[in-house]
Amino acid sequence: SSFLGRHLSDSRYSSSRKKQEGSRGACIPAGSMSGAEVATLGLATRAFAALSPQLLVAASTAVSLFSWLQLAKITLPAAVASLAILATIPFHLSAFYYHLTKDNFFDLDSYVSKGIEGHPNKKISFRDRIKVAALNELSVGRKVSRSSASHPLTSGKSPYIKGLDVSSLRGQSDPPLSEPEIVVGTIRMGFGHHRIAYSACSWGLQGQHKVLFHDLLNIKSPEADLIKETDRKYSMGSRIATEMGSFFERVWGRLTKSGDENMLRGTYLMAENIKPLLNGLPKDTPIIATHSLVGLTAVACGFKNVINLVIDNYPQWFVIVPGAVNLVQGPINHRTFLRWGVPQAEIRLAGHWCPADLVENIEQDCKARKARRAAKKPVRLLVPVGGAGAQRKFVTRFLEELRGPILAGEVQLMLNAGDHKHMRESFEASLSKMGFKKSDYEVIGSMQGVEDYAERLRSGSEPAKAITLFAFEDYFPAVATTDVLSRVADVLACKPSELAFYPVPKLMLRRVGDHEAASAVRAAELGDGTTEVRTVEDAVAWVKLFGLTDAVLSDMNDAIMLNGRNGVYDGCKTAVELAREMARGGRA
């Protein structure tokens, strides 16, 4: 209001500059407000602010509108007509919501409003309908149309995982897709969803089952482009939040915790528009979804056996797939979703999403870590970068602060830059700043090199250099390297993402979204990780503590072995067992 007061009382718009020519129609005279009138309006606005934020918004809007009408010389009838049209937009959006949902396969509104007996959830409101319709227009709009068609599919063998089939769009000379026994459906949005998908595949392939890895983004189509655009915006938001911090980090944090009923409604509307990406698969084939959008699309397509692997440890409607069996990693999600009214038959506590190789070697690897600590070996620290390429500033500062412990032989570093060129360059710049030449550290850029490196360390050898940088051109090694190296790392230093649930001692670095905070809490309470570390100084202090005393890492490894015996890390194993049961015709 103060700004507008100064603006309206400025000499350029004062009464001395009234329009000299005759007014056109009922035009509002420019600068017709005197300084006293402006001051009075400013005081009124402040009074409204003291009474109610809503009144402040209304008063400020009125001042802004009046100023705009003055400057634009809009006639009163035209202004009134424009405002009348604008006032109808919310009603049009609310009505449009009914148009968007009338042909939905699943009645989502009834599902989320049901609640538990005697305690129903709130029904969808006028404002909710406006939000969801507006969200759909922004995310989907006219980019794709609803269709019951299907994209023709084929499959080929994975060049990285023996026995795994990978789907793609079928070309004219490609054979048709042979029917799989289990489908693992995913979306490359960062590394997390793919990492969970590969973990599920590792258990599925153990039983000699025909497993199909179905990444929706691998089916080149307008529907896949729509998802890519959403992912691009998410990745950009993550990078901005971590690089700029402060206000931007707070805003991004709030957004990542806003996965309420309306976000679920909006995601399901998108699912109804991308059905051709799944319609080419047999509807009775069990599908394990590692992203809720995949699970919702499967339900919209009419799949009968859908398993949704719920991510994170922070309950949000957004991660639930109505009509599927939702498997969760911890009791917080399990109990909260039951309280919200998710039917008991559709929610189960399964355990963490971890690959078979890590889980099956828990005892061996933890004992090896404890032996290293007893022998006072350097703390072997694995620092991976997420798929969005965020955390650059925090991780490079963390690296630079470890110069002393590295030179003192107290720390060995394994840096996984993934397939992010900017992260490799940042790591190399930091190492140069620390005084390390390129000959002072080893660079590994192939999956075979990663496997050979890990095998040498498992046999008892030490790395050739105190610092090893892993950087790749391809996507798969970027994801898989962290899984392989976790077995030979003393500590995994990462943000509390999907890796927070891994059976390896963890230093939980600063989160990217506020929803990740609860995952760090889960690790700390299970005893296999620290609480979230928000500053570089605190992270370095933890690393020094790991070397000063055996107690912390010894306790973490003991906790991991106990958790392993209790099935805490068996989530993907449980999901595959349920899928096999579904394939045999049961859903117990």
VEXVOMAR-355178 format. One record per residue (C-alpha): residue number from 1; x, y, z. Coordinates in Angstrom, 1 decimal, decimal comma, m for minus. Each point is the difference from the previous one (the first is absolute). Example, Ala and Ser with C-alpha at 12.3 -4.5 7.8 and 13.67 -1.06 7.14 Angstrom:
BEGIN
[1; [12,3; m4,5; 7,8]]
[2; [1,4; 3,4; m0,7]]
***
This chain:
BEGIN
[1; [0,0; 0,0; 0,0]]
[2; [2,9; 2,4; 0,7]]
[3; [1,5; m0,7; m3,4]]
[4; [m3,4; 0,7; m1,7]]
[5; [m0,4; 3,1; 2,1]]
[6; [3,3; 1,3; m1,3]]
[7; [m0,8; m1,0; m3,5]]
[8; [m3,4; 1,7; m0,1]]
[9; [1,2; 3,2; 1,7]]
[10; [3,0; 0,3; m2,3]]
[11; [0,0; 3,3; m1,8]]
[12; [m0,1; m1,8; m3,4]]
[13; [m3,5; m1,2; 0,9]]
[14; [m1,2; 2,9; 2,1]]
[15; [m3,0; 2,2; m0,7]]
[16; [2,2; 2,4; m2,0]]
[17; [0,2; m2,7; m2,7]]
[18; [m3,7; m0,6; m0,4]]
[19; [m1,1; m1,0; m3,4]]
[20; [m0,1; 3,2; m2,1]]
[21; [m2,2; m1,4; m2,7]]
[22; [m3,7; m0,9; 0,5]]
[23; [m0,7; m3,3; 1,6]]
[24; [m1,1; m2,9; m2,1]]
[25; [m3,2; m1,5; 1,3]]
[26; [0,1; m0,4; 3,8]]
[27; [3,7; m0,1; 0,2]]
[28; [1,6; 0,3; 3,4]]
[29; [2,1; 3,2; 0,1]]
[30; [3,7; m0,6; 0,4]]
[31; [1,4; 1,2; 3,3]]
[32; [m3,4; 0,8; 1,4]]
[33; [1,1; m1,1; 3,5]]
[34; [1,6; 2,7; 2,2]]
[35; [2,9; m0,6; 2,4]]
[36; [m2,4; 0,1; 2,9]]
[37; [m2,3; m2,6; m1,7]]
[38; [3,0; m2,3; m0,6]]
[39; [1,2; 0,3; 3,6]]
[40; [m3,5; m0,8; 1,2]]
[41; [m0,1; m3,1; m2,2]]
[42; [3,4; m1,1; 1,3]]
[43; [m1,2; 0,4; 3,6]]
[44; [m3,1; m2,0; m0,8]]
[45; [2,1; m2,8; m1,5]]
[46; [2,1; m0,2; 3,1]]
[47; [m3,1; m0,1; 2,1]]
[48; [m1,3; m2,9; m2,1]]
[49; [3,3; m1,8; 0,4]]
[50; [m0,3; 0,2; 3,8]]
[51; [m3,4; m1,5; m0,2]]
[52; [0,5; m2,8; m2,6]]
[53; [2,6; m1,1; m2,6]]
[54; [m3,0; m0,5; m2,4]]
[55; [m1,1; 3,6; 0,5]]
[56; [3,6; 1,1; m0,7]]
[57; [0,0; m1,9; m3,3]]
[58; [m3,3; 1,4; m1,0]]
[59; [1,0; 3,6; 0,9]]
[60; [3,4; m0,3; m1,8]]
[61; [m1,7; m1,5; m3,0]]
[62; [m2,5; 2,9; m0,1]]
[63; [2,8; 2,6; 0,2]]
[64; [1,9; m1,8; m2,8]]
[65; [m3,0; m0,3; m2,2]]
[66; [m0,9; 3,6; 0,4]]
[67; [3,5; 1,1; m0,8]]
[68; [0,0; m2,3; m3,1]]
[69; [m3,3; 1,4; m1,2]]
[70; [1,3; 3,5; 0,3]]
[71; [3,2; m0,7; m2,0]]
[72; [m1,7; m2,1; m2,6]]
[73; [m3,0; 2,4; m0,4]]
[74; [m2,5; m2,8; 0,1]]
[75; [m3,6; 1,0; m0,1]]
[76; [m2,2; m1,0; 2,9]]
[77; [m2,4; m2,3; m2,1]]
[78; [3,0; m1,8; m1,5]]
[79; [1,6; m0,4; 3,4]]
[80; [m3,2; m1,4; 1,5]]
[81; [m0,5; m2,4; m2,9]]
[82; [3,6; m1,2; 0,4]]
[83; [m0,4; m0,6; 3,7]]
[84; [m3,3; m1,8; m0,6]]
[85; [1,8; m2,4; m2,4]]
[86; [2,9; m0,5; 2,4]]
[87; [m2,4; m0,8; 2,8]]
[88; [m1,5; m2,9; m2,0]]
[89; [3,4; m1,7; m0,5]]
[90; [m0,1; m1,9; 3,3]]
[91; [m3,5; m1,3; m0,8]]
[92; [1,1; m1,1; m3,4]]
[93; [3,0; m1,8; 1,5]]
[94; [m2,2; m1,7; 2,6]]
[95; [m2,4; m1,2; m2,7]]
[96; [3,0; m1,1; m2,2]]
[97; [1,1; m2,3; 2,8]]
[98; [m3,2; m2,0; m0,4]]
[99; [0,7; m0,2; m3,7]]
[100; [3,6; m1,2; 0,6]]
[101; [m1,1; m2,8; 2,4]]
[102; [m3,3; m1,2; m1,4]]
[103; [1,7; m2,8; m2,1]]
[104; [2,6; m1,0; 2,6]]
[105; [0,5; m3,7; 0,6]]
[106; [0,2; 0,5; 3,7]]
[107; [m2,1; 2,2; 2,3]]
[108; [2,8; 1,7; 1,9]]
[109; [m2,2; 2,5; 1,8]]
[110; [m2,0; m2,7; 1,8]]
[111; [3,2; m1,8; 0,9]]
[112; [1,8; 2,9; 1,7]]
[113; [m3,1; 1,3; 1,8]]
[114; [m1,1; m3,3; 1,5]]
[115; [2,3; 0,0; 3,0]]
[116; [m0,7; m2,5; 2,8]]
[117; [m3,3; m0,9; 1,6]]
[118; [m1,4; 3,1; 1,8]]
[119; [2,9; 2,2; m1,2]]
[120; [m0,4; 0,7; m3,7]]
[121; [2,5; 2,3; m1,7]]
[122; [m1,1; 3,3; m1,4]]
[123; [m1,8; m0,1; m3,4]]
[124; [1,4; 1,8; m3,0]]
[125; [m0,8; 3,7; 0,2]]
[126; [m0,6; 2,7; m2,5]]
[127; [3,6; 1,3; 0,6]]
[128; [1,4; m3,5; m0,4]]
[129; [m1,7; m0,4; m3,4]]
[130; [1,4; 3,3; m1,2]]
[131; [3,5; m1,0; 1,2]]
[132; [0,0; m3,4; m1,7]]
[133; [m1,5; 1,3; m3,3]]
[134; [2,6; 2,8; m0,1]]
[135; [2,8; m2,4; 0,8]]
[136; [m1,1; m2,3; m2,8]]
[137; [m0,1; 2,9; m2,4]]
[138; [3,6; 0,9; 0,9]]
[139; [1,4; m3,5; 0,0]]
[140; [m2,0; m1,7; m2,8]]
[141; [m2,1; 2,6; m1,7]]
[142; [m0,4; m0,9; m3,7]]
[143; [3,4; m1,7; m0,3]]
[144; [m1,5; m3,5; m0,2]]
[145; [m3,5; m1,3; m0,4]]
[146; [m1,6; m2,9; 1,9]]
[147; [0,1; m3,2; m2,0]]
[148; [m0,6; m3,7; 0,4]]
[149; [2,6; m0,8; m2,6]]
[150; [3,3; m1,6; 0,8]]
[151; [3,5; 0,5; m1,2]]
[152; [1,5; m3,1; m1,6]]
[153; [2,7; m1,4; 2,2]]
[154; [3,1; m2,2; m0,5]]
[155; [2,8; m1,0; 2,4]]
[156; [3,7; m0,7; 0,0]]
[157; [2,5; m1,3; 2,4]]
[158; [1,6; 2,4; 2,5]]
[159; [3,6; 0,6; m0,9]]
[160; [0,7; 0,3; 3,8]]
[161; [m2,2; m2,5; 1,8]]
[162; [0,1; m3,7; m1,1]]
[163; [m3,4; m1,4; m0,7]]
[164; [m1,9; 3,3; 0,2]]
[165; [m2,3; 1,1; m2,8]]
[166; [m0,4; 3,7; m0,7]]
[167; [m3,0; 1,3; m1,9]]
[168; [0,0; 2,6; m2,8]]
[169; [m2,2; 1,3; m2,8]]
[170; [m0,3; m2,6; m2,7]]
[171; [1,4; 0,8; m3,4]]
[172; [m1,1; m1,5; m3,3]]
[173; [2,7; m2,8; 0,1]]
[174; [m0,3; m0,7; 3,7]]
[175; [m1,7; m3,1; 1,4]]
[176; [m3,1; 0,5; 2,1]]
[177; [0,4; 0,0; 3,8]]
[178; [m0,1; m3,5; 1,5]]
[179; [m2,2; m0,2; 3,1]]
[180; [2,0; 0,6; 3,2]]
[181; [m0,7; m1,7; 3,4]]
[182; [0,7; 3,2; 2,0]]
[183; [0,1; 3,6; m1,1]]
[184; [2,1; 2,5; 1,9]]
[185; [m1,4; 3,4; m1,0]]
[186; [2,0; 3,2; 0,7]]
[187; [0,8; 3,5; m1,2]]
[188; [3,5; 1,5; m0,1]]
[189; [m0,6; 3,0; 2,3]]
[190; [3,3; 0,4; 1,6]]
[191; [1,8; m3,2; 1,0]]
[192; [m2,4; m1,1; 2,8]]
[193; [m2,9; m1,6; m1,8]]
[194; [2,4; m1,8; m2,4]]
[195; [2,1; m1,2; 2,9]]
[196; [m3,0; m1,5; 1,7]]
[197; [m1,1; m1,6; m3,3]]
[198; [3,4; m1,7; m0,4]]
[199; [m0,2; m1,2; 3,6]]
[200; [m3,3; m1,6; m0,8]]
[201; [1,4; m1,6; m3,1]]
[202; [3,0; m1,4; 1,9]]
[203; [m2,4; m2,1; 2,1]]
[204; [m2,3; m0,9; m2,9]]
[205; [2,8; m1,4; m2,1]]
[206; [1,1; m2,3; 2,8]]
[207; [m3,0; m2,2; m0,6]]
[208; [0,7; m0,3; m3,7]]
[209; [m3,1; 1,9; m0,8]]
[210; [m0,4; 2,0; m3,2]]
[211; [0,2; 3,6; 1,3]]
[212; [m0,7; 3,0; m2,2]]
[213; [1,5; 3,3; 1,0]]
[214; [m2,5; 2,6; m1,4]]
[215; [1,1; 3,6; 0,3]]
[216; [m2,8; 2,2; m1,3]]
[217; [2,6; 2,5; m1,3]]
[218; [1,5; m2,7; m2,2]]
[219; [m3,2; m0,1; m2,1]]
[220; [0,7; 3,0; m2,3]]
[221; [m3,4; 1,7; m0,3]]
[222; [m1,9; 3,2; 0,8]]
[223; [m1,0; m1,5; 3,3]]
[224; [3,7; m0,7; 0,9]]
[225; [0,8; 3,6; m0,9]]
[226; [m2,7; 1,2; 2,3]]
[227; [1,7; m1,9; 2,9]]
[228; [3,4; 1,3; m1,0]]
[229; [m1,1; 3,5; 0,2]]
[230; [m1,4; m0,5; 3,5]]
[231; [3,4; m1,6; 1,0]]
[232; [1,9; 2,9; m1,5]]
[233; [m1,9; 2,5; 2,2]]
[234; [0,5; m2,2; 3,1]]
[235; [3,8; m0,3; m0,6]]
[236; [0,3; 3,7; m0,7]]
[237; [m1,8; 0,7; 3,3]]
[238; [2,3; m2,3; 1,9]]
[239; [3,1; 1,7; m1,4]]
[240; [m1,2; 3,5; 0,6]]
[241; [m1,0; m0,8; 3,6]]
[242; [3,3; m1,6; 0,9]]
[243; [2,2; 2,6; m1,8]]
[244; [m1,8; 3,1; 1,1]]
[245; [m1,3; m1,2; 3,4]]
[246; [m1,8; 2,4; 2,4]]
[247; [m3,4; 1,0; m1,3]]
[248; [0,2; m2,3; m3,1]]
[249; [0,8; m3,0; 2,2]]
[250; [m2,9; 0,8; 2,4]]
[251; [m2,4; 0,3; m3,0]]
[252; [1,2; m3,2; m1,6]]
[253; [m0,2; m1,8; 3,4]]
[254; [m3,6; 1,0; 0,4]]
[255; [m0,8; m1,2; m3,5]]
[256; [1,5; m3,4; 0,5]]
[257; [m2,3; m0,5; 3,1]]
[258; [m3,2; 1,1; m1,8]]
[259; [m0,9; m3,4; m1,5]]
[260; [m3,6; 0,2; 1,3]]
[261; [m3,3; m1,4; m1,4]]
[262; [0,1; 2,7; m2,7]]
[263; [3,5; m1,1; m1,2]]
[264; [m1,2; m3,6; m0,1]]
[265; [m3,1; 1,1; m2,1]]
[266; [2,3; 2,0; m2,3]]
[267; [2,4; m2,9; m0,4]]
[268; [m2,9; m2,4; m0,8]]
[269; [m1,3; 2,4; m2,7]]
[270; [3,4; m0,1; m1,6]]
[271; [0,0; m3,9; 0,3]]
[272; [m3,3; m0,1; m1,9]]
[273; [1,8; 1,9; m2,8]]
[274; [3,0; m2,2; m0,3]]
[275; [m1,7; m3,4; m0,2]]
[276; [1,4; m0,9; m3,4]]
[277; [3,4; m0,5; 1,7]]
[278; [m1,4; m3,0; 1,9]]
[279; [m2,9; m1,2; m2,1]]
[280; [2,3; m2,2; m2,1]]
[281; [0,6; m2,3; 3,0]]
[282; [m2,2; m2,9; 1,1]]
[283; [m2,4; 1,2; 2,7]]
[284; [0,3; m3,0; 2,2]]
[285; [3,8; 0,2; 0,2]]
[286; [1,2; 1,1; 3,5]]
[287; [1,6; 3,4; m0,2]]
[288; [2,3; 1,4; 2,7]]
[289; [m0,1; 3,8; m0,2]]
[290; [2,9; 2,0; 1,4]]
[291; [m1,7; 3,3; m0,7]]
[292; [m3,6; 0,8; 1,0]]
[293; [m0,7; 1,4; m3,5]]
[294; [0,8; m3,5; m1,5]]
[295; [m2,3; m1,6; 2,6]]
[296; [m2,8; 2,4; m0,7]]
[297; [0,3; m0,5; m3,7]]
[298; [m0,1; m3,7; 0,4]]
[299; [m3,2; 0,3; 2,1]]
[300; [m1,5; 2,4; m2,6]]
[301; [0,8; m2,6; m2,7]]
[302; [m1,8; m2,7; 1,9]]
[303; [2,9; m2,1; 1,2]]
[304; [m1,1; m2,5; 2,5]]
[305; [3,2; m0,6; 2,0]]
[306; [1,7; 3,2; 0,8]]
[307; [2,7; 0,4; 2,8]]
[308; [1,0; 3,5; 0,9]]
[309; [3,4; 0,5; 1,8]]
[310; [m0,7; 3,0; 2,1]]
[311; [3,1; 2,3; 0,2]]
[312; [1,3; 2,0; 3,0]]
[313; [m1,0; 0,0; 3,6]]
[314; [m2,3; 3,0; m0,1]]
[315; [m3,6; m0,9; m0,6]]
[316; [m1,7; 1,9; m2,8]]
[317; [m3,1; m0,9; m2,1]]
[318; [2,1; 0,6; m3,1]]
[319; [2,0; m3,2; 0,5]]
[320; [m3,0; m2,3; 0,4]]
[321; [m1,6; m1,9; m2,9]]
[322; [m3,7; m0,8; 0,7]]
[323; [m0,9; m3,4; m1,3]]
[324; [3,5; m1,4; 0,4]]
[325; [1,8; m1,8; 2,8]]
[326; [2,1; 2,8; 1,5]]
[327; [3,2; m1,3; 1,7]]
[328; [1,7; 2,4; 2,4]]
[329; [3,4; 0,0; 1,5]]
[330; [m0,8; 1,0; 3,6]]
[331; [m2,7; 0,1; 2,7]]
[332; [m0,6; 3,8; m0,2]]
[333; [m1,3; m0,3; m3,6]]
[334; [m1,9; m3,2; 0,8]]
[335; [m1,9; 1,3; 3,0]]
[336; [m0,6; 3,5; m1,5]]
[337; [m1,5; m1,4; m3,3]]
[338; [m2,3; m2,3; 2,0]]
[339; [m1,1; 3,0; 2,0]]
[340; [m0,8; 1,9; m3,2]]
[341; [m2,2; m2,8; m1,1]]
[342; [2,1; m2,0; m2,4]]
[343; [m1,6; m3,5; 0,2]]
[344; [2,0; m2,5; 2,0]]
[345; [0,1; m2,3; m3,1]]
[346; [1,8; 2,7; m1,9]]
[347; [2,8; 0,9; 2,4]]
[348; [2,7; m2,2; 1,4]]
[349; [3,3; 0,5; 1,9]]
[350; [2,6; m1,6; m2,2]]
[351; [3,5; 1,3; 0,9]]
[352; [2,6; 2,2; m1,8]]
[353; [0,6; 0,0; m3,8]]
[354; [3,4; m1,5; m0,2]]
[355; [1,9; m2,2; m2,7]]
[356; [0,4; m3,7; 0,7]]
[357; [3,9; 0,2; m0,1]]
[358; [0,1; 2,5; 2,8]]
[359; [m2,6; m1,8; 2,2]]
[360; [1,4; m3,5; m0,4]]
[361; [3,5; 1,1; 0,9]]
[362; [m0,9; 2,1; 3,1]]
[363; [1,8; m2,2; 2,5]]
[364; [3,1; m0,4; m2,0]]
[365; [0,3; 3,7; m0,9]]
[366; [m0,7; 1,3; 3,5]]
[367; [2,6; m2,3; 1,5]]
[368; [2,5; 1,2; m2,6]]
[369; [m0,7; 3,6; 1,0]]
[370; [0,4; m0,7; 3,7]]
[371; [3,3; m1,7; m0,7]]
[372; [1,2; 3,1; m1,9]]
[373; [m0,9; 2,2; 2,9]]
[374; [1,7; m2,3; 2,5]]
[375; [3,2; 0,1; m2,2]]
[376; [m0,2; 3,9; 0,0]]
[377; [m0,3; 0,1; m3,8]]
[378; [m1,0; 3,3; m1,7]]
[379; [m3,7; 0,7; 0,0]]
[380; [m1,2; m0,9; m3,5]]
[381; [m2,6; 2,6; m1,0]]
[382; [m2,3; m0,4; m3,0]]
[383; [m1,5; 3,4; m1,2]]
[384; [m2,6; m0,4; m2,8]]
[385; [m1,9; 2,8; m1,8]]
[386; [m3,7; m0,4; m0,7]]
[387; [m1,6; m0,3; m3,4]]
[388; [m1,2; 3,6; 0,0]]
[389; [3,6; 1,2; 0,3]]
[390; [m0,8; 2,2; 3,0]]
[391; [2,2; 0,4; 3,2]]
[392; [3,0; 1,3; m2,0]]
[393; [0,8; 2,8; 2,4]]
[394; [m0,4; m2,0; 3,2]]
[395; [1,9; m3,1; m1,3]]
[396; [2,9; 1,9; m1,5]]
[397; [0,5; 2,0; 3,2]]
[398; [m0,2; m3,2; 2,0]]
[399; [2,7; m1,5; m2,2]]
[400; [2,3; 3,0; 0,4]]
[401; [m0,3; m0,1; 3,8]]
[402; [1,2; m3,6; 0,0]]
[403; [3,4; 0,9; m1,4]]
[404; [1,8; m0,3; 3,3]]
[405; [m1,4; m3,4; 1,0]]
[406; [0,8; m1,3; m3,6]]
[407; [3,6; 1,2; 0,1]]
[408; [0,3; m1,5; 3,6]]
[409; [m1,1; m3,4; m1,3]]
[410; [m3,1; 0,0; 2,1]]
[411; [m2,6; 0,0; m2,9]]
[412; [m0,3; m1,6; m3,4]]
[413; [m2,5; 1,5; m2,4]]
[414; [m2,2; m1,6; m2,6]]
[415; [m1,7; 2,8; m2,0]]
[416; [m2,8; m1,0; m2,3]]
[417; [m0,8; 2,9; m2,4]]
[418; [m2,5; m2,2; m1,8]]
[419; [m0,7; 1,0; m3,6]]
[420; [0,1; 3,8; 0,9]]
[421; [2,7; 1,7; m1,9]]
[422; [m0,3; 3,1; 2,2]]
[423; [0,5; m2,1; 3,1]]
[424; [3,2; m1,6; m1,4]]
[425; [1,3; 3,5; m0,9]]
[426; [m0,9; 1,3; 3,5]]
[427; [1,7; m2,9; 1,7]]
[428; [3,1; 0,4; m2,1]]
[429; [0,1; 3,7; 0,7]]
[430; [m0,3; m0,6; 3,7]]
[431; [2,8; m2,6; 0,0]]
[432; [2,2; 2,5; m1,9]]
[433; [m0,8; 2,7; 2,5]]
[434; [1,0; m2,5; 2,8]]
[435; [3,4; m0,4; m1,7]]
[436; [m0,6; m3,4; m1,6]]
[437; [1,3; m0,6; m3,5]]
[438; [m1,8; m2,4; m2,3]]
[439; [2,7; m2,5; 0,7]]
[440; [m0,9; 0,1; 3,6]]
[441; [m3,4; m1,7; m0,5]]
[442; [m1,5; m2,8; m2,1]]
[443; [m2,8; 0,5; m2,4]]
[444; [m2,3; m2,9; m0,9]]
[445; [m2,5; 0,3; m2,8]]
[446; [m1,4; m3,5; m0,8]]
[447; [m2,2; m2,5; 1,7]]
[448; [2,7; m2,6; m0,4]]
[449; [2,5; 2,3; 1,7]]
[450; [m2,4; 0,4; 2,9]]
[451; [m0,5; m3,7; 0,4]]
[452; [3,8; m0,6; m0,1]]
[453; [0,6; 2,8; 2,6]]
[454; [m2,6; m1,4; 2,4]]
[455; [1,4; m3,6; m0,4]]
[456; [3,5; 1,2; 0,9]]
[457; [m1,3; 1,7; 3,1]]
[458; [m2,1; m3,0; 1,1]]
[459; [3,1; m2,2; m0,3]]
[460; [1,7; 2,2; 2,6]]
[461; [2,1; 2,3; m2,2]]
[462; [0,0; 3,8; 0,4]]
[463; [m0,9; 2,5; m2,8]]
[464; [2,9; 1,0; m2,3]]
[465; [m0,6; 3,6; 1,0]]
[466; [m1,6; 1,6; 3,1]]
[467; [m2,5; 1,7; m2,3]]
[468; [m1,9; m1,8; m2,8]]
[469; [m2,3; 1,9; m2,3]]
[470; [m2,8; m1,9; m1,8]]
[471; [m1,5; 1,8; m3,0]]
[472; [m2,0; m1,4; m2,9]]
[473; [m1,5; 0,8; m3,4]]
[474; [m2,8; m2,5; 0,4]]
[475; [m2,9; 0,0; 2,5]]
[476; [0,0; m3,5; 1,3]]
[477; [3,6; 0,0; 1,4]]
[478; [m0,8; 3,3; 1,7]]
[479; [m2,8; m1,7; 2,0]]
[480; [1,6; m3,4; 0,5]]
[481; [3,4; 1,2; 1,2]]
[482; [m1,4; 1,1; 3,3]]
[483; [m1,6; m3,4; 0,6]]
[484; [3,2; m1,8; m0,8]]
[485; [2,2; 2,2; 2,0]]
[486; [m2,3; 0,0; 3,1]]
[487; [1,2; m3,5; 0,8]]
[488; [3,7; 1,2; 0,3]]
[489; [m0,7; 3,4; 1,6]]
[490; [0,4; 0,7; 3,7]]
[491; [m2,5; 2,9; m0,2]]
[492; [m2,5; 1,1; m2,7]]
[493; [m0,2; 3,8; 0,1]]
[494; [m3,2; 1,0; m1,8]]
[495; [m3,1; 2,1; 0,3]]
[496; [m2,9; m1,9; 1,6]]
[497; [m1,5; m1,3; m3,2]]
[498; [m0,7; m3,6; m1,0]]
[499; [3,6; m0,7; 1,2]]
[500; [m1,0; 0,8; 3,6]]
[501; [m1,6; m3,5; 0,1]]
[502; [3,1; m1,9; m1,1]]
[503; [1,8; m2,5; 2,3]]
[504; [3,2; 1,9; 0,3]]
[505; [1,2; 2,6; 2,7]]
[506; [m1,2; 3,4; m1,2]]
[507; [0,9; 3,6; 0,6]]
[508; [m3,3; 1,8; m0,9]]
[509; [1,0; 3,2; m1,8]]
[510; [m2,2; 3,0; m0,5]]
[511; [m3,3; m0,8; m1,6]]
[512; [m1,2; 1,4; m3,3]]
[513; [m3,8; m0,1; 0,8]]
[514; [m1,6; 0,2; 3,4]]
[515; [m1,7; m3,3; m0,6]]
[516; [3,4; m1,7; 0,2]]
[517; [0,5; 1,0; 3,7]]
[518; [m2,2; m2,8; 1,2]]
[519; [2,2; m2,5; m1,8]]
[520; [3,0; 1,1; 2,0]]
[521; [m2,0; m0,4; 3,1]]
[522; [m0,8; m3,6; m1,0]]
[523; [3,7; m0,8; m0,5]]
[524; [1,0; 1,6; 3,3]]
[525; [m2,8; m1,9; 1,9]]
[526; [1,0; m3,3; m1,6]]
[527; [3,6; 0,7; 1,1]]
[528; [1,5; m0,3; m3,5]]
[529; [0,5; 3,7; m0,7]]
[530; [0,5; 3,4; 1,6]]
[531; [m2,6; 2,7; 0,3]]
[532; [m0,1; 2,5; m2,8]]
[533; [3,2; 2,1; m0,2]]
[534; [m0,9; 3,5; m1,1]]
[535; [3,5; 1,7; m0,1]]
[536; [3,3; m0,9; m1,6]]
[537; [1,7; 0,5; 3,3]]
[538; [m2,2; m2,5; 1,8]]
[539; [0,5; m2,5; m2,9]]
[540; [3,8; 0,2; 0,4]]
[541; [m0,3; m0,3; 3,7]]
[542; [m1,9; m3,3; m0,4]]
[543; [2,7; m1,3; m2,4]]
[544; [2,7; 0,7; 2,6]]
[545; [m2,1; m1,6; 2,7]]
[546; [m0,2; m3,2; m2,2]]
[547; [3,8; m0,2; 0,1]]
[548; [0,5; 1,0; 3,6]]
[549; [m2,2; m2,7; 1,5]]
[550; [m1,1; m3,5; m1,1]]
[551; [m3,2; 0,3; 2,0]]
[552; [m2,2; 1,9; m2,5]]
[553; [0,7; m2,1; m3,1]]
[554; [0,1; m3,2; 2,0]]
[555; [m3,4; 0,7; 1,4]]
[556; [m1,4; 0,9; m3,5]]
[557; [1,3; m3,3; m1,4]]
[558; [m1,5; m2,0; 2,9]]
[559; [m3,3; 1,8; m0,6]]
[560; [0,1; m0,9; m3,7]]
[561; [0,6; m3,7; 0,7]]
[562; [m2,9; 0,0; 2,5]]
[563; [m2,3; 1,8; m2,4]]
[564; [1,0; m2,4; m2,7]]
[565; [m0,9; m3,0; 2,1]]
[566; [m3,4; 1,6; 0,7]]
[567; [m0,7; 0,6; m3,7]]
[568; [0,1; 3,8; 0,1]]
[569; [1,8; 0,1; m3,4]]
[570; [m2,2; m2,6; m1,7]]
[571; [m2,5; 2,3; m1,7]]
[572; [0,8; m0,8; m3,6]]
[573; [0,2; m3,7; 0,8]]
[574; [m3,5; 0,2; 1,5]]
[575; [m1,3; 1,9; m3,0]]
[576; [1,4; m2,7; m2,4]]
[577; [m1,5; m2,8; 2,1]]
[578; [m3,4; 1,8; m0,1]]
[579; [0,3; 0,4; m3,8]]
[580; [0,7; m3,7; m0,4]]
[581; [m3,0; m0,8; 2,1]]
[582; [m2,1; 2,2; m2,1]]
[583; [1,3; m1,6; m3,2]]
[584; [m1,2; m3,4; 1,4]]
[585; [m3,4; 1,5; 0,5]]
[586; [0,0; 1,1; 3,6]]
[587; [0,0; 3,3; 1,9]]
[588; [0,2; m0,9; 3,7]]
***
